[in-house]
Amino acid sequence: MTPKRLYRRSTSGRLGGVCAGIAEYMDADVTLVRLLWIVLSIVPGGLIGGVLAYAIAWIVMPDATGPAPQLPETRRLMRSATDRKIAGVCGGLADYLDVDATVVRVVWAILAVVPGGIVFGVLAYLVAWFVMPIRHTVQPSPAALPAV
């Protein structure tokens, strides 16, 4: 049995394919890996380390050749189009974690007001807004609706 190898996926990545490669290696959602990397990078004192670690990973990890393997359809971390107060980030996290969105909003607010964390809480939300794709809800056509 060949051991699993860690590669960058520059063809399916946003910047260099580092997070896409890590997500493939861990059989995880790439959006979740991106979000965790960015949030951990913007905690006080982590920005330089997070950017530097990404650059080093970009250099050290070989780029994958060939198409990405087809993974089974799993649930994705996406912003909610229906359960949103600002951009649907907390609603999307709640959907992914299968918890009430109000709990996620309260936890996010508490973590954002920890001394010195307000700017980082807002910054993390803005980054999540950018990184998380929106979940588009499919509206059934009028012909597909049952007759009343």
ABEGO torsion letter per residue (X at the ends): XBBBBBBBBAAABAAAGAAAAAAAAAGBBAAAAAAAAAAAAABBGAAAAAAAAAAAAAAABBBBBEBBBBBBBBBBBBBBAABBAAAGAAAAAAAAAGBBAAAAAAAAAAAAABBGAAAAAAAAAAAAAAABBBBBBBBBBAAABBBX
